[in-house]
Amino acid sequence: MEYIYWAGFFLIILILILIAGRYRRLYLLERQSRTSASVRYGKFLEHYIPWIKEIFPHDPTKFRFIGNPIDGILFDDDKIVFLEFKTGNSKLSETQRKIKSLVKEKKVEWKEIKIK
């Protein structure tokens, strides 16, 4: 009789583990889908931010979209600005942080390459 009790107990535990695994997979798929949609939304939006006056206080015709590793460069009348647009909880990538650091340290230069 005790054998049947333990067999039933282990069967219930096994079923709970299988159910938990299934819900975990569904959760991960849902989270991945939300993250992917968020990234797509951000990539779509970064093309249009310069044209939204409430967000972008500069002349949008002076902005040049690059896309990667930063979103673009603003060629203002008195300065040049490297721009990165972020939506939601997104953060700078390691490469973007390095670029930001180089700009802050004034390690930016002009180089002209002539082709004959």
Summary of the structure (lengths in Angstrom):
residues: 116
radius of gyration: 25.9
end to end distance: 94.2
largest distance: 94.2
contacts: 218
relative contact order: 0.08
helix: 53%
strand: 9%
